[in-house]
């Protein structure tokens, strides 16, 4: 499958984003533009292809769904303390592409300390939260009591092992039905993500999830063959310990 309704009016998709069909709105999180420049400062040189890759993915999403609104749930850029030259150029480029297609709303993330300077050049103001169609949208680094709630921040993924111990790391959506919380995977192809398998309670970054038992969350993996319902995180943990493949 390529999409699945999680909350009334909101679908998750295999493109690492959520979609609200009635509002023709795409929701994505954690692009971390400028990551390559930050890594260069530590001596690790990566090809600067992340933003081009994300633009290609967005073009496919636009062609498929024809959205008129885009919500970015924080961490649009990567550097905490300033705006790097790569961020100035690539953030403006990507936001400009989206603005040509519709309304753009940027929710402030913990990496976005200096993003307002760039966004203001495009006539955009950052918001701390958003409510649309009775659903609350936040980045996730600050507590929020509104429900149902969609957030980013965590970069969730799972490690899937085969019977001989080889594994892949798969970005995933994490859905907590009882708490009515959905965590989006990072849209960035370089944000490999935090393995949520076996995390349980108290292992998350977000205060929203601080008292939540994540082992009872549902995981939906984004893969080359579509959106995969991987089951409960607790089941994935048990499968890993037994050396079994998860039942897709």
PyMOL commands that set and color helices and strands:
alter all, ss='L'
color gray80, all
select helices_A, chain A and resi 35-40+50-65+85-99+115-120+207-209+214-216+233-242
alter helices_A, ss='H'
color red, helices_A
select strands_A, chain A and resi 3-7+10-13+18-20+25-28+69-72+103-107+126-127+130-132+135-137+149-151+156-161+167-176+181-183+194-195+218-223+226-232
alter strands_A, ss='S'
color yellow, strands_A
deselect
rebuild
show_as cartoon
